[in-house]
């Protein structure tokens, strides 16, 4: 879970999968001084886009690589 930098207080306990989310501007303006705190920096301070499933590899002739290997 992301905790926005503006909501983070020094000494705040973060969960195992928590991270302080900040923009590059916030990082340069003071966020870089955080110690022992996981941070996620994005250009606009918004959560990063979720990764989508990889599309299957398709060869030029339209057969997938798995089919071509058979």
Secondary structure as UniProt FT lines:
FT   STRAND          2..4
FT   HELIX           5..7
FT   TURN            10..11
FT   TURN            16..17
FT   STRAND          19..23
FT   HELIX           24..28
FT   TURN            29..30
FT   HELIX           31..33
FT   STRAND          39..42
FT   TURN            60..61
FT   HELIX           65..69
//
